[in-house]
Amino acid sequence: MKRFIPETRAVNVVKRFTCDELVELLTAYLEDVLDRPSHDGVRAHLSCCEHCERYFEQFRATIRVLGDQPPEKLPAGVRDRLMSAFRERHGG
Ligand SMILES: [Zn+2]
């Protein structure tokens, strides 16, 4: 008997992330250290999720303002503020 697995088509090509997972991965994404399926998954999510796309733009802009520092050097306060701004707008 064939086992029923939903959405098998896309699973091996691009990883799917929830918005929360995506936020956690943005730093790695900007550093270009994700593996290919994750990297493509983040990009795919950003292209179809308005909230995360806007958050990503804000995240990148903030890093630029701070003077091209690597994202991991982002002060914890700035990161927290972005996170909570994102969560508020996202409704939880
Ligand atoms: Zn999202």
PDB file of the backbone (N, CA, C, O) and the ligand in Angstrom, with CONECT records:
HET     ZN  A 101       1
ATOM      1  N   MET A   1       0.842  -1.216   0.000  1.00  0.00           N
ATOM      2  CA  MET A   1       0.000   0.000   0.000  1.00  0.00           C
ATOM      3  C   MET A   1       0.868   1.254   0.000  1.00  0.00           C
ATOM      4  O   MET A   1       1.886   1.342   0.687  1.00  0.00           O
ATOM      5  N   LYS A   2       0.436   2.185  -0.773  1.00  0.00           N
ATOM      6  CA  LYS A   2       1.199   3.423  -0.877  1.00  0.00           C
ATOM      7  C   LYS A   2       0.903   4.320   0.322  1.00  0.00           C
ATOM      8  O   LYS A   2      -0.253   4.517   0.698  1.00  0.00           O
ATOM      9  N   ARG A   3       1.945   4.847   0.899  1.00  0.00           N
ATOM     10  CA  ARG A   3       1.734   5.745   2.024  1.00  0.00           C
ATOM     11  C   ARG A   3       1.407   7.143   1.534  1.00  0.00           C
ATOM     12  O   ARG A   3       2.007   7.637   0.580  1.00  0.00           O
ATOM     13  N   PHE A   4       0.470   7.762   2.183  1.00  0.00           N
ATOM     14  CA  PHE A   4       0.083   9.103   1.765  1.00  0.00           C
ATOM     15  C   PHE A   4       0.892  10.161   2.501  1.00  0.00           C
ATOM     16  O   PHE A   4       0.750  10.332   3.712  1.00  0.00           O
ATOM     17  N   ILE A   5       1.729  10.859   1.773  1.00  0.00           N
ATOM     18  CA  ILE A   5       2.509  11.943   2.370  1.00  0.00           C
ATOM     19  C   ILE A   5       2.151  13.236   1.646  1.00  0.00           C
ATOM     20  O   ILE A   5       2.419  13.381   0.453  1.00  0.00           O
ATOM     21  N   PRO A   6       1.557  14.158   2.358  1.00  0.00           N
ATOM     22  CA  PRO A   6       1.143  15.399   1.691  1.00  0.00           C
ATOM     23  C   PRO A   6       2.330  16.269   1.281  1.00  0.00           C
ATOM     24  O   PRO A   6       3.347  16.324   1.973  1.00  0.00           O
ATOM     25  N   GLU A   7       2.183  16.925   0.178  1.00  0.00           N
ATOM     26  CA  GLU A   7       3.154  17.914  -0.274  1.00  0.00           C
ATOM     27  C   GLU A   7       4.566  17.391  -0.427  1.00  0.00           C
ATOM     28  O   GLU A   7       5.519  18.110  -0.126  1.00  0.00           O
ATOM     29  N   THR A   8       4.726  16.185  -0.876  1.00  0.00           N
ATOM     30  CA  THR A   8       6.075  15.650  -1.034  1.00  0.00           C
ATOM     31  C   THR A   8       6.846  16.359  -2.135  1.00  0.00           C
ATOM     32  O   THR A   8       8.077  16.383  -2.134  1.00  0.00           O
ATOM     33  N   ARG A   9       6.118  16.925  -3.055  1.00  0.00           N
ATOM     34  CA  ARG A   9       6.775  17.514  -4.212  1.00  0.00           C
ATOM     35  C   ARG A   9       7.837  18.553  -3.851  1.00  0.00           C
ATOM     36  O   ARG A   9       8.959  18.517  -4.355  1.00  0.00           O
ATOM     37  N   ALA A  10       7.461  19.471  -2.976  1.00  0.00           N
ATOM     38  CA  ALA A  10       8.342  20.599  -2.702  1.00  0.00           C
ATOM     39  C   ALA A  10       9.341  20.329  -1.573  1.00  0.00           C
ATOM     40  O   ALA A  10      10.334  21.043  -1.436  1.00  0.00           O
ATOM     41  N   VAL A  11       9.084  19.327  -0.790  1.00  0.00           N
ATOM     42  CA  VAL A  11       9.855  19.148   0.442  1.00  0.00           C
ATOM     43  C   VAL A  11      11.356  19.012   0.201  1.00  0.00           C
ATOM     44  O   VAL A  11      12.161  19.583   0.937  1.00  0.00           O
ATOM     45  N   ASN A  12      11.730  18.256  -0.830  1.00  0.00           N
ATOM     46  CA  ASN A  12      13.155  18.022  -1.049  1.00  0.00           C
ATOM     47  C   ASN A  12      13.856  19.178  -1.741  1.00  0.00           C
ATOM     48  O   ASN A  12      15.085  19.243  -1.760  1.00  0.00           O
ATOM     49  N   VAL A  13      13.094  20.074  -2.300  1.00  0.00           N
ATOM     50  CA  VAL A  13      13.700  21.148  -3.065  1.00  0.00           C
ATOM     51  C   VAL A  13      13.931  22.379  -2.192  1.00  0.00           C
ATOM     52  O   VAL A  13      15.040  22.910  -2.116  1.00  0.00           O
ATOM     53  N   VAL A  14      12.877  22.812  -1.546  1.00  0.00           N
ATOM     54  CA  VAL A  14      12.950  24.020  -0.741  1.00  0.00           C
ATOM     55  C   VAL A  14      12.361  23.735   0.628  1.00  0.00           C
ATOM     56  O   VAL A  14      11.278  23.161   0.742  1.00  0.00           O
ATOM     57  N   LYS A  15      13.071  24.136   1.653  1.00  0.00           N
ATOM     58  CA  LYS A  15      12.529  23.981   2.999  1.00  0.00           C
ATOM     59  C   LYS A  15      11.451  25.019   3.247  1.00  0.00           C
ATOM     60  O   LYS A  15      11.514  26.140   2.742  1.00  0.00           O
ATOM     61  N   ARG A  16      10.471  24.628   4.026  1.00  0.00           N
ATOM     62  CA  ARG A  16       9.430  25.579   4.384  1.00  0.00           C
ATOM     63  C   ARG A  16       9.590  25.979   5.836  1.00  0.00           C
ATOM     64  O   ARG A  16       9.813  25.140   6.709  1.00  0.00           O
ATOM     65  N   PHE A  17       9.472  27.274   6.081  1.00  0.00           N
ATOM     66  CA  PHE A  17       9.644  27.767   7.433  1.00  0.00           C
ATOM     67  C   PHE A  17       8.401  28.509   7.881  1.00  0.00           C
ATOM     68  O   PHE A  17       7.703  29.131   7.082  1.00  0.00           O
ATOM     69  N   THR A  18       8.141  28.429   9.174  1.00  0.00           N
ATOM     70  CA  THR A  18       7.137  29.330   9.727  1.00  0.00           C
ATOM     71  C   THR A  18       7.795  30.700   9.886  1.00  0.00           C
ATOM     72  O   THR A  18       9.014  30.827   9.774  1.00  0.00           O
ATOM     73  N   CYS A  19       6.984  31.715  10.146  1.00  0.00           N
ATOM     74  CA  CYS A  19       7.523  33.062  10.291  1.00  0.00           C
ATOM     75  C   CYS A  19       8.504  33.141  11.461  1.00  0.00           C
ATOM     76  O   CYS A  19       9.525  33.823  11.371  1.00  0.00           O
ATOM     77  N   ASP A  20       8.199  32.455  12.540  1.00  0.00           N
ATOM     78  CA  ASP A  20       9.103  32.467  13.692  1.00  0.00           C
ATOM     79  C   ASP A  20      10.443  31.846  13.350  1.00  0.00           C
ATOM     80  O   ASP A  20      11.493  32.380  13.705  1.00  0.00           O
ATOM     81  N   GLU A  21      10.403  30.738  12.673  1.00  0.00           N
ATOM     82  CA  GLU A  21      11.639  30.080  12.269  1.00  0.00           C
ATOM     83  C   GLU A  21      12.444  30.978  11.346  1.00  0.00           C
ATOM     84  O   GLU A  21      13.669  31.057  11.438  1.00  0.00           O
ATOM     85  N   LEU A  22      11.738  31.645  10.466  1.00  0.00           N
ATOM     86  CA  LEU A  22      12.407  32.490   9.496  1.00  0.00           C
ATOM     87  C   LEU A  22      13.184  33.616  10.166  1.00  0.00           C
ATOM     88  O   LEU A  22      14.321  33.912   9.797  1.00  0.00           O
ATOM     89  N   VAL A  23      12.548  34.239  11.157  1.00  0.00           N
ATOM     90  CA  VAL A  23      13.194  35.340  11.869  1.00  0.00           C
ATOM     91  C   VAL A  23      14.508  34.866  12.491  1.00  0.00           C
ATOM     92  O   VAL A  23      15.510  35.581  12.477  1.00  0.00           O
ATOM     93  N   GLU A  24      14.484  33.660  13.030  1.00  0.00           N
ATOM     94  CA  GLU A  24      15.690  33.125  13.658  1.00  0.00           C
ATOM     95  C   GLU A  24      16.805  32.878  12.640  1.00  0.00           C
ATOM     96  O   GLU A  24      17.988  32.874  12.982  1.00  0.00           O
ATOM     97  N   LEU A  25      16.407  32.672  11.390  1.00  0.00           N
ATOM     98  CA  LEU A  25      17.385  32.304  10.368  1.00  0.00           C
ATOM     99  C   LEU A  25      17.940  33.492   9.594  1.00  0.00           C
ATOM    100  O   LEU A  25      18.886  33.354   8.818  1.00  0.00           O
ATOM    101  N   LEU A  26      17.333  34.679   9.816  1.00  0.00           N
ATOM    102  CA  LEU A  26      17.716  35.821   8.986  1.00  0.00           C
ATOM    103  C   LEU A  26      19.197  36.166   9.098  1.00  0.00           C
ATOM    104  O   LEU A  26      19.840  36.494   8.101  1.00  0.00           O
ATOM    105  N   THR A  27      19.727  36.092  10.297  1.00  0.00           N
ATOM    106  CA  THR A  27      21.139  36.417  10.487  1.00  0.00           C
ATOM    107  C   THR A  27      22.022  35.490   9.653  1.00  0.00           C
ATOM    108  O   THR A  27      22.926  35.931   8.944  1.00  0.00           O
ATOM    109  N   ALA A  28      21.735  34.215   9.759  1.00  0.00           N
ATOM    110  CA  ALA A  28      22.506  33.233   8.995  1.00  0.00           C
ATOM    111  C   ALA A  28      22.310  33.438   7.499  1.00  0.00           C
ATOM    112  O   ALA A  28      23.227  33.260   6.697  1.00  0.00           O
ATOM    113  N   TYR A  29      21.086  33.817   7.151  1.00  0.00           N
ATOM    114  CA  TYR A  29      20.792  34.067   5.740  1.00  0.00           C
ATOM    115  C   TYR A  29      21.638  35.219   5.206  1.00  0.00           C
ATOM    116  O   TYR A  29      22.213  35.128   4.121  1.00  0.00           O
ATOM    117  N   LEU A  30      21.708  36.302   5.977  1.00  0.00           N
ATOM    118  CA  LEU A  30      22.488  37.464   5.558  1.00  0.00           C
ATOM    119  C   LEU A  30      23.979  37.147   5.503  1.00  0.00           C
ATOM    120  O   LEU A  30      24.716  37.730   4.708  1.00  0.00           O
ATOM    121  N   GLU A  31      24.409  36.236   6.338  1.00  0.00           N
ATOM    122  CA  GLU A  31      25.822  35.845   6.336  1.00  0.00           C
ATOM    123  C   GLU A  31      26.116  34.798   5.271  1.00  0.00           C
ATOM    124  O   GLU A  31      27.266  34.435   5.023  1.00  0.00           O
ATOM    125  N   ASP A  32      25.048  34.329   4.656  1.00  0.00           N
ATOM    126  CA  ASP A  32      25.185  33.339   3.597  1.00  0.00           C
ATOM    127  C   ASP A  32      25.823  32.048   4.095  1.00  0.00           C
ATOM    128  O   ASP A  32      26.680  31.468   3.428  1.00  0.00           O
ATOM    129  N   VAL A  33      25.399  31.607   5.268  1.00  0.00           N
ATOM    130  CA  VAL A  33      25.972  30.386   5.824  1.00  0.00           C
ATOM    131  C   VAL A  33      24.958  29.239   5.883  1.00  0.00           C
ATOM    132  O   VAL A  33      25.258  28.161   6.397  1.00  0.00           O
ATOM    133  N   LEU A  34      23.766  29.480   5.355  1.00  0.00           N
ATOM    134  CA  LEU A  34      22.761  28.425   5.357  1.00  0.00           C
ATOM    135  C   LEU A  34      23.054  27.405   4.257  1.00  0.00           C
ATOM    136  O   LEU A  34      23.664  27.727   3.238  1.00  0.00           O
ATOM    137  N   ASP A  35      22.605  26.165   4.486  1.00  0.00           N
ATOM    138  CA  ASP A  35      22.718  25.209   3.387  1.00  0.00           C
ATOM    139  C   ASP A  35      21.715  25.586   2.295  1.00  0.00           C
ATOM    140  O   ASP A  35      20.811  26.391   2.520  1.00  0.00           O
ATOM    141  N   ARG A  36      21.883  25.002   1.128  1.00  0.00           N
ATOM    142  CA  ARG A  36      21.105  25.426  -0.035  1.00  0.00           C
ATOM    143  C   ARG A  36      19.587  25.332   0.169  1.00  0.00           C
ATOM    144  O   ARG A  36      18.877  26.294  -0.123  1.00  0.00           O
ATOM    145  N   PRO A  37      19.072  24.196   0.665  1.00  0.00           N
ATOM    146  CA  PRO A  37      17.601  24.122   0.844  1.00  0.00           C
ATOM    147  C   PRO A  37      17.083  25.167   1.817  1.00  0.00           C
ATOM    148  O   PRO A  37      16.000  25.716   1.612  1.00  0.00           O
ATOM    149  N   SER A  38      17.838  25.453   2.877  1.00  0.00           N
ATOM    150  CA  SER A  38      17.403  26.454   3.841  1.00  0.00           C
ATOM    151  C   SER A  38      17.461  27.845   3.232  1.00  0.00           C
ATOM    152  O   SER A  38      16.540  28.646   3.392  1.00  0.00           O
ATOM    153  N   HIS A  39      18.547  28.120   2.538  1.00  0.00           N
ATOM    154  CA  HIS A  39      18.715  29.418   1.903  1.00  0.00           C
ATOM    155  C   HIS A  39      17.567  29.683   0.931  1.00  0.00           C
ATOM    156  O   HIS A  39      16.959  30.754   0.948  1.00  0.00           O
ATOM    157  N   ASP A  40      17.281  28.702   0.092  1.00  0.00           N
ATOM    158  CA  ASP A  40      16.182  28.842  -0.869  1.00  0.00           C
ATOM    159  C   ASP A  40      14.846  28.943  -0.147  1.00  0.00           C
ATOM    160  O   ASP A  40      13.937  29.649  -0.585  1.00  0.00           O
ATOM    161  N   GLY A  41      14.745  28.226   0.961  1.00  0.00           N
ATOM    162  CA  GLY A  41      13.503  28.275   1.725  1.00  0.00           C
ATOM    163  C   GLY A  41      13.252  29.657   2.298  1.00  0.00           C
ATOM    164  O   GLY A  41      12.125  30.151   2.284  1.00  0.00           O
ATOM    165  N   VAL A  42      14.316  30.283   2.805  1.00  0.00           N
ATOM    166  CA  VAL A  42      14.181  31.640   3.338  1.00  0.00           C
ATOM    167  C   VAL A  42      13.781  32.594   2.220  1.00  0.00           C
ATOM    168  O   VAL A  42      12.884  33.422   2.380  1.00  0.00           O
ATOM    169  N   ARG A  43      14.463  32.464   1.086  1.00  0.00           N
ATOM    170  CA  ARG A  43      14.160  33.349  -0.025  1.00  0.00           C
ATOM    171  C   ARG A  43      12.726  33.174  -0.513  1.00  0.00           C
ATOM    172  O   ARG A  43      12.032  34.146  -0.815  1.00  0.00           O
ATOM    173  N   ALA A  44      12.302  31.930  -0.584  1.00  0.00           N
ATOM    174  CA  ALA A  44      10.939  31.646  -1.036  1.00  0.00           C
ATOM    175  C   ALA A  44       9.924  32.240  -0.054  1.00  0.00           C
ATOM    176  O   ALA A  44       8.910  32.810  -0.456  1.00  0.00           O
ATOM    177  N   HIS A  45      10.219  32.092   1.238  1.00  0.00           N
ATOM    178  CA  HIS A  45       9.309  32.631   2.250  1.00  0.00           C
ATOM    179  C   HIS A  45       9.245  34.160   2.143  1.00  0.00           C
ATOM    180  O   HIS A  45       8.166  34.750   2.192  1.00  0.00           O
ATOM    181  N   LEU A  46      10.412  34.788   1.996  1.00  0.00           N
ATOM    182  CA  LEU A  46      10.450  36.248   1.912  1.00  0.00           C
ATOM    183  C   LEU A  46       9.675  36.757   0.703  1.00  0.00           C
ATOM    184  O   LEU A  46       9.055  37.819   0.757  1.00  0.00           O
ATOM    185  N   SER A  47       9.712  36.005  -0.376  1.00  0.00           N
ATOM    186  CA  SER A  47       9.071  36.477  -1.599  1.00  0.00           C
ATOM    187  C   SER A  47       7.550  36.355  -1.531  1.00  0.00           C
ATOM    188  O   SER A  47       6.841  36.990  -2.311  1.00  0.00           O
ATOM    189  N   CYS A  48       7.047  35.543  -0.604  1.00  0.00           N
ATOM    190  CA  CYS A  48       5.596  35.381  -0.557  1.00  0.00           C
ATOM    191  C   CYS A  48       5.011  35.782   0.796  1.00  0.00           C
ATOM    192  O   CYS A  48       3.804  35.645   0.999  1.00  0.00           O
ATOM    193  N   CYS A  49       5.832  36.272   1.727  1.00  0.00           N
ATOM    194  CA  CYS A  49       5.325  36.690   3.024  1.00  0.00           C
ATOM    195  C   CYS A  49       5.674  38.161   3.259  1.00  0.00           C
ATOM    196  O   CYS A  49       6.828  38.517   3.497  1.00  0.00           O
ATOM    197  N   GLU A  50       4.654  38.989   3.185  1.00  0.00           N
ATOM    198  CA  GLU A  50       4.849  40.428   3.265  1.00  0.00           C
ATOM    199  C   GLU A  50       5.471  40.850   4.599  1.00  0.00           C
ATOM    200  O   GLU A  50       6.349  41.711   4.647  1.00  0.00           O
ATOM    201  N   HIS A  51       4.997  40.224   5.676  1.00  0.00           N
ATOM    202  CA  HIS A  51       5.487  40.582   7.012  1.00  0.00           C
ATOM    203  C   HIS A  51       6.984  40.327   7.133  1.00  0.00           C
ATOM    204  O   HIS A  51       7.742  41.192   7.572  1.00  0.00           O
ATOM    205  N   CYS A  52       7.389  39.155   6.747  1.00  0.00           N
ATOM    206  CA  CYS A  52       8.791  38.792   6.881  1.00  0.00           C
ATOM    207  C   CYS A  52       9.660  39.600   5.924  1.00  0.00           C
ATOM    208  O   CYS A  52      10.798  39.942   6.248  1.00  0.00           O
ATOM    209  N   GLU A  53       9.124  39.902   4.750  1.00  0.00           N
ATOM    210  CA  GLU A  53       9.894  40.679   3.797  1.00  0.00           C
ATOM    211  C   GLU A  53      10.185  42.060   4.368  1.00  0.00           C
ATOM    212  O   GLU A  53      11.301  42.570   4.272  1.00  0.00           O
ATOM    213  N   ARG A  54       9.150  42.653   4.966  1.00  0.00           N
ATOM    214  CA  ARG A  54       9.331  43.990   5.538  1.00  0.00           C
ATOM    215  C   ARG A  54      10.299  43.933   6.719  1.00  0.00           C
ATOM    216  O   ARG A  54      11.147  44.808   6.896  1.00  0.00           O
ATOM    217  N   TYR A  55      10.150  42.899   7.505  1.00  0.00           N
ATOM    218  CA  TYR A  55      11.051  42.727   8.643  1.00  0.00           C
ATOM    219  C   TYR A  55      12.489  42.582   8.157  1.00  0.00           C
ATOM    220  O   TYR A  55      13.413  43.162   8.728  1.00  0.00           O
ATOM    221  N   PHE A  56      12.658  41.813   7.113  1.00  0.00           N
ATOM    222  CA  PHE A  56      13.981  41.567   6.546  1.00  0.00           C
ATOM    223  C   PHE A  56      14.611  42.868   6.055  1.00  0.00           C
ATOM    224  O   PHE A  56      15.791  43.122   6.296  1.00  0.00           O
ATOM    225  N   GLU A  57      13.816  43.692   5.365  1.00  0.00           N
ATOM    226  CA  GLU A  57      14.315  44.970   4.876  1.00  0.00           C
ATOM    227  C   GLU A  57      14.759  45.852   6.038  1.00  0.00           C
ATOM    228  O   GLU A  57      15.795  46.514   5.982  1.00  0.00           O
ATOM    229  N   GLN A  58      13.951  45.844   7.084  1.00  0.00           N
ATOM    230  CA  GLN A  58      14.245  46.647   8.268  1.00  0.00           C
ATOM    231  C   GLN A  58      15.532  46.148   8.937  1.00  0.00           C
ATOM    232  O   GLN A  58      16.389  46.928   9.353  1.00  0.00           O
ATOM    233  N   PHE A  59      15.627  44.855   9.020  1.00  0.00           N
ATOM    234  CA  PHE A  59      16.775  44.192   9.619  1.00  0.00           C
ATOM    235  C   PHE A  59      18.050  44.574   8.870  1.00  0.00           C
ATOM    236  O   PHE A  59      19.061  44.932   9.474  1.00  0.00           O
ATOM    237  N   ARG A  60      17.978  44.489   7.549  1.00  0.00           N
ATOM    238  CA  ARG A  60      19.137  44.806   6.724  1.00  0.00           C
ATOM    239  C   ARG A  60      19.496  46.284   6.811  1.00  0.00           C
ATOM    240  O   ARG A  60      20.670  46.649   6.883  1.00  0.00           O
ATOM    241  N   ALA A  61      18.466  47.129   6.801  1.00  0.00           N
ATOM    242  CA  ALA A  61      18.693  48.563   6.891  1.00  0.00           C
ATOM    243  C   ALA A  61      19.361  48.910   8.216  1.00  0.00           C
ATOM    244  O   ALA A  61      20.272  49.737   8.259  1.00  0.00           O
ATOM    245  N   THR A  62      18.912  48.286   9.281  1.00  0.00           N
ATOM    246  CA  THR A  62      19.490  48.543  10.602  1.00  0.00           C
ATOM    247  C   THR A  62      20.963  48.170  10.624  1.00  0.00           C
ATOM    248  O   THR A  62      21.789  48.898  11.174  1.00  0.00           O
ATOM    249  N   ILE A  63      21.278  47.054  10.035  1.00  0.00           N
ATOM    250  CA  ILE A  63      22.667  46.613   9.983  1.00  0.00           C
ATOM    251  C   ILE A  63      23.505  47.599   9.191  1.00  0.00           C
ATOM    252  O   ILE A  63      24.640  47.896   9.564  1.00  0.00           O
ATOM    253  N   ARG A  64      22.951  48.106   8.102  1.00  0.00           N
ATOM    254  CA  ARG A  64      23.666  49.074   7.280  1.00  0.00           C
ATOM    255  C   ARG A  64      23.940  50.350   8.076  1.00  0.00           C
ATOM    256  O   ARG A  64      25.040  50.902   8.039  1.00  0.00           O
ATOM    257  N   VAL A  65      22.913  50.801   8.795  1.00  0.00           N
ATOM    258  CA  VAL A  65      23.049  52.014   9.600  1.00  0.00           C
ATOM    259  C   VAL A  65      24.149  51.846  10.632  1.00  0.00           C
ATOM    260  O   VAL A  65      24.878  52.790  10.934  1.00  0.00           O
ATOM    261  N   LEU A  66      24.264  50.661  11.162  1.00  0.00           N
ATOM    262  CA  LEU A  66      25.264  50.415  12.202  1.00  0.00           C
ATOM    263  C   LEU A  66      26.674  50.333  11.639  1.00  0.00           C
ATOM    264  O   LEU A  66      27.637  50.179  12.390  1.00  0.00           O
ATOM    265  N   GLY A  67      26.801  50.433  10.329  1.00  0.00           N
ATOM    266  CA  GLY A  67      28.127  50.533   9.746  1.00  0.00           C
ATOM    267  C   GLY A  67      28.696  49.223   9.253  1.00  0.00           C
ATOM    268  O   GLY A  67      29.840  48.878   9.550  1.00  0.00           O
ATOM    269  N   ASP A  68      27.888  48.491   8.492  1.00  0.00           N
ATOM    270  CA  ASP A  68      28.378  47.285   7.845  1.00  0.00           C
ATOM    271  C   ASP A  68      28.997  46.282   8.795  1.00  0.00           C
ATOM    272  O   ASP A  68      29.925  45.554   8.444  1.00  0.00           O
ATOM    273  N   GLN A  69      28.477  46.260   9.978  1.00  0.00           N
ATOM    274  CA  GLN A  69      28.997  45.262  10.898  1.00  0.00           C
ATOM    275  C   GLN A  69      28.328  43.915  10.621  1.00  0.00           C
ATOM    276  O   GLN A  69      27.181  43.856  10.181  1.00  0.00           O
ATOM    277  N   PRO A  70      29.055  42.857  10.883  1.00  0.00           N
ATOM    278  CA  PRO A  70      28.413  41.547  10.720  1.00  0.00           C
ATOM    279  C   PRO A  70      27.190  41.464  11.631  1.00  0.00           C
ATOM    280  O   PRO A  70      27.209  41.987  12.745  1.00  0.00           O
ATOM    281  N   PRO A  71      26.141  40.816  11.167  1.00  0.00           N
ATOM    282  CA  PRO A  71      24.879  40.778  11.926  1.00  0.00           C
ATOM    283  C   PRO A  71      25.026  40.252  13.345  1.00  0.00           C
ATOM    284  O   PRO A  71      24.261  40.647  14.225  1.00  0.00           O
ATOM    285  N   GLU A  72      25.981  39.382  13.585  1.00  0.00           N
ATOM    286  CA  GLU A  72      26.081  38.843  14.953  1.00  0.00           C
ATOM    287  C   GLU A  72      26.588  39.883  15.937  1.00  0.00           C
ATOM    288  O   GLU A  72      26.489  39.709  17.152  1.00  0.00           O
ATOM    289  N   LYS A  73      27.154  41.008  15.377  1.00  0.00           N
ATOM    290  CA  LYS A  73      27.624  42.075  16.244  1.00  0.00           C
ATOM    291  C   LYS A  73      26.518  43.062  16.574  1.00  0.00           C
ATOM    292  O   LYS A  73      26.729  44.020  17.318  1.00  0.00           O
ATOM    293  N   LEU A  74      25.352  42.825  16.022  1.00  0.00           N
ATOM    294  CA  LEU A  74      24.202  43.671  16.296  1.00  0.00           C
ATOM    295  C   LEU A  74      23.941  43.707  17.796  1.00  0.00           C
ATOM    296  O   LEU A  74      23.810  42.661  18.431  1.00  0.00           O
ATOM    297  N   PRO A  75      23.865  44.922  18.368  1.00  0.00           N
ATOM    298  CA  PRO A  75      23.601  44.984  19.800  1.00  0.00           C
ATOM    299  C   PRO A  75      22.307  44.262  20.147  1.00  0.00           C
ATOM    300  O   PRO A  75      21.324  44.336  19.410  1.00  0.00           O
ATOM    301  N   ALA A  76      22.318  43.566  21.273  1.00  0.00           N
ATOM    302  CA  ALA A  76      21.163  42.756  21.653  1.00  0.00           C
ATOM    303  C   ALA A  76      19.890  43.586  21.713  1.00  0.00           C
ATOM    304  O   ALA A  76      18.817  43.100  21.357  1.00  0.00           O
ATOM    305  N   GLY A  77      19.999  44.845  22.163  1.00  0.00           N
ATOM    306  CA  GLY A  77      18.820  45.693  22.285  1.00  0.00           C
ATOM    307  C   GLY A  77      18.160  45.958  20.944  1.00  0.00           C
ATOM    308  O   GLY A  77      16.935  45.928  20.820  1.00  0.00           O
ATOM    309  N   VAL A  78      18.992  46.218  19.942  1.00  0.00           N
ATOM    310  CA  VAL A  78      18.462  46.493  18.612  1.00  0.00           C
ATOM    311  C   VAL A  78      17.732  45.270  18.077  1.00  0.00           C
ATOM    312  O   VAL A  78      16.647  45.364  17.503  1.00  0.00           O
ATOM    313  N   ARG A  79      18.352  44.145  18.280  1.00  0.00           N
ATOM    314  CA  ARG A  79      17.772  42.889  17.823  1.00  0.00           C
ATOM    315  C   ARG A  79      16.421  42.636  18.500  1.00  0.00           C
ATOM    316  O   ARG A  79      15.438  42.273  17.854  1.00  0.00           O
ATOM    317  N   ASP A  80      16.406  42.840  19.815  1.00  0.00           N
ATOM    318  CA  ASP A  80      15.166  42.627  20.562  1.00  0.00           C
ATOM    319  C   ASP A  80      14.065  43.547  20.071  1.00  0.00           C
ATOM    320  O   ASP A  80      12.907  43.153  19.936  1.00  0.00           O
ATOM    321  N   ARG A  81      14.470  44.809  19.803  1.00  0.00           N
ATOM    322  CA  ARG A  81      13.466  45.775  19.381  1.00  0.00           C
ATOM    323  C   ARG A  81      12.874  45.378  18.033  1.00  0.00           C
ATOM    324  O   ARG A  81      11.664  45.463  17.825  1.00  0.00           O
ATOM    325  N   LEU A  82      13.723  44.952  17.139  1.00  0.00           N
ATOM    326  CA  LEU A  82      13.243  44.504  15.836  1.00  0.00           C
ATOM    327  C   LEU A  82      12.327  43.302  15.984  1.00  0.00           C
ATOM    328  O   LEU A  82      11.278  43.209  15.346  1.00  0.00           O
ATOM    329  N   MET A  83      12.754  42.385  16.845  1.00  0.00           N
ATOM    330  CA  MET A  83      11.968  41.175  17.070  1.00  0.00           C
ATOM    331  C   MET A  83      10.579  41.490  17.579  1.00  0.00           C
ATOM    332  O   MET A  83       9.585  40.966  17.077  1.00  0.00           O
ATOM    333  N   SER A  84      10.515  42.359  18.590  1.00  0.00           N
ATOM    334  CA  SER A  84       9.211  42.622  19.189  1.00  0.00           C
ATOM    335  C   SER A  84       8.364  43.474  18.256  1.00  0.00           C
ATOM    336  O   SER A  84       7.140  43.340  18.239  1.00  0.00           O
ATOM    337  N   ALA A  85       8.997  44.351  17.479  1.00  0.00           N
ATOM    338  CA  ALA A  85       8.255  45.112  16.491  1.00  0.00           C
ATOM    339  C   ALA A  85       7.635  44.156  15.478  1.00  0.00           C
ATOM    340  O   ALA A  85       6.486  44.310  15.065  1.00  0.00           O
ATOM    341  N   PHE A  86       8.416  43.189  15.102  1.00  0.00           N
ATOM    342  CA  PHE A  86       7.932  42.194  14.162  1.00  0.00           C
ATOM    343  C   PHE A  86       6.766  41.397  14.751  1.00  0.00           C
ATOM    344  O   PHE A  86       5.746  41.181  14.097  1.00  0.00           O
ATOM    345  N   ARG A  87       6.941  40.974  15.981  1.00  0.00           N
ATOM    346  CA  ARG A  87       5.917  40.129  16.600  1.00  0.00           C
ATOM    347  C   ARG A  87       4.614  40.897  16.778  1.00  0.00           C
ATOM    348  O   ARG A  87       3.529  40.355  16.566  1.00  0.00           O
ATOM    349  N   GLU A  88       4.730  42.181  17.175  1.00  0.00           N
ATOM    350  CA  GLU A  88       3.525  42.993  17.357  1.00  0.00           C
ATOM    351  C   GLU A  88       2.762  43.097  16.046  1.00  0.00           C
ATOM    352  O   GLU A  88       1.551  42.879  15.992  1.00  0.00           O
ATOM    353  N   ARG A  89       3.498  43.437  14.987  1.00  0.00           N
ATOM    354  CA  ARG A  89       2.861  43.635  13.705  1.00  0.00           C
ATOM    355  C   ARG A  89       2.268  42.333  13.204  1.00  0.00           C
ATOM    356  O   ARG A  89       1.287  42.311  12.460  1.00  0.00           O
ATOM    357  N   HIS A  90       2.879  41.279  13.624  1.00  0.00           N
ATOM    358  CA  HIS A  90       2.489  39.971  13.139  1.00  0.00           C
ATOM    359  C   HIS A  90       1.323  39.394  13.940  1.00  0.00           C
ATOM    360  O   HIS A  90       0.732  38.381  13.564  1.00  0.00           O
ATOM    361  N   GLY A  91       1.008  40.049  15.037  1.00  0.00           N
ATOM    362  CA  GLY A  91      -0.121  39.605  15.839  1.00  0.00           C
ATOM    363  C   GLY A  91       0.156  38.366  16.656  1.00  0.00           C
ATOM    364  O   GLY A  91      -0.700  37.491  16.795  1.00  0.00           O
ATOM    365  N   GLY A  92       1.346  38.299  17.189  1.00  0.00           N
ATOM    366  CA  GLY A  92       1.628  37.209  18.109  1.00  0.00           C
ATOM    367  C   GLY A  92       2.758  36.353  17.592  1.00  0.00           C
ATOM    368  O   GLY A  92       3.139  35.377  18.239  1.00  0.00           O
TER     369      GLY A  92
HETATM  370 ZN    ZN A 101       6.589  35.043   7.201  1.00  0.00          ZN2+
END
